[in-house]
């Protein structure tokens, strides 16, 4: 979800190439002010200006003028050695002063004049002077007087009463060096003229001074020099004329808003790309002036003055952010570079925009941004392209939030800007562009969008359903408040979802949290524009959780159901009012969800009518809101789920009485797991008021004593029940008879799920229900019956008889049933074999007195082979600290019956400790069975060899779509290798009780060491160190025996144990395993598992394509029967000071003796790895790695071409990378649902 770009190279700037400088083209002639004909005037010969003299800097220079732009005294050629600085800095040299003279371009005088006149300019609060400005269609020309202007431009008249006589020019004093901004020699103002193509903005300058002024900012991109000129007027009318004239002249020039050099474009694009916000199709860059706020005045320090000075920069609108980028200066020509960085960039999220204000008479505009729980930040900008900037920004906001339907920010702009705004963007992506909006909010709020996980379900009620999942970062199990705000505001106004589920997501961080810096996100109207019937103060003072939940419910027209189960975990006092320290009564804040939703339902300002509050402890405040809305008939509630909400007798009765007003609309009632007790007589009368109940959950409820049934059969026959849950509720005989009467009536045909697990039913009760629900013996009933954990007792024979007669529904769950003797369970298996009505059967967690006998194995084998109606079967066991239930080793023989099965499609047999034998049996089954689609056999301690057999069987099986990756076997292999290496390290220690020397034998007693306990791990601190160094088998010696002829000549072996005296020698000391050896073991085992997982993924993908009739991908599956790895390199050098892996002390041996490099030859003899034997107490390290815990190598490893570059790192293994076609592949509970579970909601 998060956009990211590579920083190795910059994307070409082709999409923004239109911003590049283009050759100037003449614009259409403009009407000039009437002037005397040129033929009636005598031209005045040009006079060169006298050389200006410098004066010492004044100590009374204005601080404000030092930060403001250069003005009248800054014109002309600057000294060639002076330092050139941009507008935002202060020059350290005094500039030379000059005006336009007769030496200017002759073509300039032929331009038509738009406006001209005498203007007062100022370089500071103590320096003011008048000069004559001429505005043409290409330049703003500045002269010392009107006479000089008339001499050079024909359309400018001479002043009245003055003759065009020749006068000597004079030079003004340059003034203090702190007064003025230095101008570049190459700037557009060096000859007293400003090219209009360099103008960035023309805006009014309201700084509280007693005059009327405008500021013209311009930028010479060639030299990176920004300057400004301030024009002061005595009357506002004159100011407005000049402001309008300059703006019109600038806007009439072609490409006035897009003239940006290629250098600045590339620099801006690189900066945006570093922020992961650059997209060639969604990027616009403009020149702007960052000005000071008109409210800021009375500055007294130089730092404050720096803040109010105007600054020319670039404004870039990226995908998700607005960037302010400083002008990049070219290579400095001065001797010392500037110490002030000019590449400072500030960014603001587009979706944090809260206000836009555009000036109606000048180029100013204001942008206000505010992140949650922070103060707003305003940008006071100006640009000749302000209308285009606002249009592009409005489009970007609409593109990121297309479902809003209205502006979610304050917008104040003149009518001409409103006419430029593009039409609303349509949602052209799935789920109304949810991904786009959610990513934009996360980026704007500064959170990681990749941490947000969700799923969208289509097969459900009120579909589609948005379900938020826990964060992707396992280190942070809960979302933060800013992340929750981003998610909630992305879902706001989204009409693509019929239900939203936040079940299990903790919302405590938002409950009670207030944002005191703004109310722009407070929802006061629905998407249709209907106002919410709550006061503005009531809406604004609510906490963020209430505001966001209320906005979700009110702003979406399609949303019908909201699930907040287990979202709020805070416990509140049951007392509605508490007394604080001042003696005043305060109300508890409640859970927040009830306060947000039920007032909307009461006033009919939301379409949400199914509310799930399961697992939320409701306080008295919540009950007030709930009851207050439920008593209103106009509320139209369909369901209120209140399971595990801490309701007592009073609150439960109060809610049920209030819900009577919803008798015509209420469809579901869930009050399971509450402490309140139900009176059957009162409860039945309350429930009889509802005529359209289809879901009823009374699980784990308590009732008063008595012989009355909890529900009368007549009451249930009034409804069109689809699901009835009585899990964990004690059912007396009267209640069982009432349910049986209801099941026997045709009105019960709508019931599809009946959960009676843990309800203390006897075998006779179950048989009664089975006979009652069987209407047609030739057509099984479409019903899921759950009788798990029931005490069938001595009446189990009655149940088996009903099962054998086919009186069962399509789906039967008999989980965790305890059988006193194995004979009873065998009779149940025989009955299930004869049954022809069950399609989905669950007999998992079956508890037997011991392991199944051969007779029971044969009965189970007949069930798997002869039953031709079962589509799904679950025979999983259970392995926990409190209970353990499995069939034993005999089940491996029974699995062979699957070879003859032609109907079973999904088979679950987890936690039965199948091991290698069971895996081999299942592999043989898969080779001949072509009807099985899913095989869940995880958590069965299947080693690598057994997993390899299963994968090999898929070369012949083209129908299986799911097989787990045996992650439990992988983990067990690593643990076994670590334990074995630790035991062997202990065995090599001559001081350890497990050492072979303690038995007086020189042979390696590996088996004895493994069987011993870990009590010897606490060794004495004075024990000599031991470390293991793998080495190549060398020539025969007195210390190392020759390798077996069947062994590889390049194999490395474990050293034989030595006696205590020999261990004192550095060359014969006992050796232990180092961290390099352990890593090599883990790497080798991991690569073998990864290879099989990859082959499994390819085979399953092939089968999936065949099942769906799509093109089969090319498979690189290789046969597993191959040789050992061709290369195993280890070119690391353990150091003497490094401790061994098992915390052994370090000895003082020479580090050079540890250098080694071990490898296997490219080819290997045909003898398998299991033929390597232990001789003379020596064990091959390769054999130890591959034979630990019955593991074997199956597929050759690829040659490590980078073995000379350094040690290889451990690979991170995740089974999810190899899953194809859905499912976790682990076989554990909580994985992907099967089709049966998805249908019956197991």
Secondary structure, DSSP 8 states (H G I E B T S, - for coil): ------SSS----GGGGGGS-----------------GGGS-----------------TT--HHHHHS---GGG-S---TTS----TTS--SS--------TTS-HHHHTS-EEEEEEEEEEEETTEEEEEEEEEESSEEEEESSHHHHHHH-TTS---TT---------------TTTS----TTSTTTTSEEEGGGEEEEEE--SS-SSEEEEEEEEETTTTEEEEEEEEESSHHHHHHHHHHHHHHHHTSTTTT----HHHHHHHHHHHHHTT---TTS-EEEEEEE---TT-----SHHHHHHHS-EEEEEEE-SSEEEEEE----S--SSS--SS-S--EEEEEGGGEEEEEE-SSSSEEEEEE--TTS--EEEEEE-TTHHHHHHHHHHHHHHHTTT--S-SSEEE--HHHHHH--------SGGGGHHHHHHHHHHHHT--GGG-EEEEESSSTTSSEEEEE--S-TT--S--HHHHHHHHHHHTT--S-SEEE-TT---TTTTT---TT--TT---B-TT--B-SS-HHHHHTS-HHHHHHHHHHHH-SS--EEE-TT-------S-SEEE-TTS-EEE----SHHHHHHHHHHTT-----EEE-TT----HHHHHHHHHHHT-GGG---EEE-TTS---HHHHHHHHHHGGGGTTT--EEE-TT-S-EE-HHHHHHHHTT-S---EEE-TT-EE-SSSS-SS-HHHHHTS--SEEE-TT----HHHHHHHHHHHHSGGGGG--EEE-TTS---HHHHHHHHHHH-S-TTS----EEE-TT---GGGHHHHHHHHHTT-S-SEEE-TT-B-SSHHHHHHHHHHHHH--S-SEEE-TT-B-SSS--HHHHHHHHHHHHH--S-SEEE---EE-SS-EE---TTHHHHGGGGGG-SS--EEE--SS--HHHHHHHHHHHHHH--S--EEE--SS---HHHHHHHHHHTTT--S--EE---HHHHHHHHHHHHHHHHHHHHHH-TTSTTSGGGGT--S--HHHHHHS-SGGGS--TTS--------B--S--SSS----TTS-TT-BB------TTGGGSTTS------HHHHHHHHHHHHHHHHHHHHHHHHHHHHHHHHHHT----------S---S-S---------TTS--TT--------GGGG-------SS--SS-GGG---BTTB-BHHHHHHHGGG----S-----TTGGGS--------GGGG--SSS-SS--TTS---HHHHHHT-
